[in-house]
Amino acid sequence: MNENAEKWISEYARLSDLYGDAIETGNHKKANKAYDELMAVYQQIKAQGALNSEAFHELLSAPSMGTRLWAATHYLAISNDEAEKVLSALGEVPNSLLAVSAKITLEEWEKDV
C-alpha cells in the first residue's frame, strides 16, 4: 500500500473517531461536519483500492467505537461476516447512540442481502 493511502486511512480513523464522539455527546453540527469530511476521505481510500488493505482492516478493532462503526459499515461489501460481527457487538453497547446506528445499519444491510 502506498504512503498516500496510509495517510487517508489515518485521516479516516481520526474523522470517524471525531464523528463518534460528536454523536455520543449530541453535537450534531460537529458530527455533520465530520461526516462530510469522512465521506470525502472514504472516497479517496476507495479510489486508491485501499479498502482491502490490512491497514483499513485493522480499523475494525480500533479503540474508537465511531471508527469501528464506520469501518464495519464500509467493510460490509468486502467481508460481510466480519463486518456484521463488529456491528452486532457495537449494537450491544448499552446507552449508546452509536449502538443504535450499528443496529440500524445491520437491519438495512440484511434487507438488501
C-alpha positions as CSV (number, residue, x, y, z in Angstrom):
1,M,0.0,0.0,0.0
2,N,1.3,3.4,-0.8
3,E,2.1,6.2,1.6
4,N,-0.8,8.3,0.4
5,A,-3.3,5.5,1.1
6,E,-1.9,5.2,4.6
7,K,-2.4,8.9,5.1
8,W,-6.1,8.7,4.0
9,I,-6.7,5.7,6.3
10,S,-5.2,7.6,9.2
11,E,-7.4,10.6,8.5
12,Y,-10.4,8.2,8.2
13,A,-9.7,6.9,11.7
14,R,-9.4,10.5,13.1
15,L,-12.6,11.7,11.5
16,S,-14.6,8.6,12.4
17,D,-13.5,8.9,16.0
18,L,-14.5,12.6,15.9
19,Y,-17.8,11.7,14.5
20,G,-18.5,9.1,17.1
21,D,-17.6,11.5,20.0
22,A,-19.8,14.2,18.5
23,I,-22.8,11.8,18.1
24,E,-22.4,10.5,21.7
25,T,-22.3,14.0,23.1
26,G,-25.1,15.3,21.0
27,N,-23.1,17.8,19.0
28,H,-24.9,17.4,15.6
29,K,-23.0,20.3,14.0
30,K,-19.7,18.7,14.7
31,A,-21.0,15.3,13.7
32,N,-22.3,16.6,10.4
33,K,-19.0,18.3,9.6
34,A,-17.0,15.1,10.5
35,Y,-19.4,13.0,8.4
36,D,-19.0,15.2,5.3
37,E,-15.2,15.1,5.6
38,L,-15.2,11.3,6.4
39,M,-17.2,10.5,3.3
40,A,-14.7,12.5,1.2
41,V,-11.8,10.6,2.7
42,Y,-13.6,7.3,2.2
43,Q,-13.9,8.1,-1.5
44,Q,-10.1,8.7,-1.6
45,I,-9.4,5.3,0.1
46,K,-11.8,3.6,-2.2
47,A,-10.3,5.3,-5.3
48,Q,-6.9,4.1,-4.2
49,G,-8.1,0.5,-3.8
50,A,-7.1,0.6,-0.1
51,L,-10.4,-0.8,1.3
52,N,-8.9,-4.3,1.0
53,S,-5.7,-3.3,2.8
54,E,-4.5,-4.6,6.1
55,A,-4.4,-1.0,7.5
56,F,-8.1,-0.5,6.7
57,H,-9.0,-3.9,8.1
58,E,-7.3,-3.0,11.4
59,L,-9.8,-0.2,11.9
60,L,-12.4,-3.0,12.6
61,S,-10.7,-3.4,16.0
62,A,-9.8,0.2,16.7
63,P,-10.3,1.5,20.2
64,S,-12.8,4.1,19.0
65,M,-16.4,2.9,18.7
66,G,-17.0,5.5,16.0
67,T,-14.1,4.2,14.0
68,R,-15.2,0.6,14.4
69,L,-18.8,1.6,13.3
70,W,-17.7,3.3,10.1
71,A,-15.1,0.8,9.2
72,A,-17.5,-2.1,9.7
73,T,-20.2,-0.3,7.7
74,H,-17.8,0.3,4.8
75,Y,-16.3,-3.2,5.1
76,L,-19.7,-4.9,4.7
77,A,-19.2,-5.2,0.9
78,I,-15.8,-6.7,1.4
79,S,-16.3,-9.2,4.2
80,N,-19.9,-9.1,5.4
81,D,-19.4,-11.8,8.0
82,E,-16.6,-10.0,9.8
83,A,-18.3,-6.6,9.5
84,E,-21.6,-8.0,10.7
85,K,-19.9,-9.4,13.8
86,V,-18.4,-5.9,14.6
87,L,-21.7,-4.2,14.0
88,S,-23.6,-6.7,16.1
89,A,-21.1,-6.3,19.0
90,L,-21.4,-2.5,18.8
91,G,-25.2,-2.8,18.8
92,E,-25.0,-4.4,22.3
93,V,-23.3,-1.4,23.9
94,P,-25.8,0.0,26.4
95,N,-26.9,3.6,26.4
96,S,-25.1,4.5,23.1
97,L,-26.4,6.3,20.1
98,L,-23.7,4.6,18.0
99,A,-25.1,1.3,19.1
100,V,-28.5,2.3,17.7
101,S,-26.7,3.3,14.4
102,A,-25.0,-0.1,14.3
103,K,-28.3,-2.0,14.8
104,I,-30.0,0.1,12.0
105,T,-27.0,-0.4,9.7
106,L,-27.3,-4.2,10.2
107,E,-31.0,-4.2,9.7
108,E,-30.8,-2.3,6.5
109,W,-27.9,-4.4,5.2
110,E,-29.9,-7.6,5.9
111,K,-32.8,-6.2,3.9
112,D,-30.6,-5.6,0.9
113,V,-28.8,-9.0,1.0
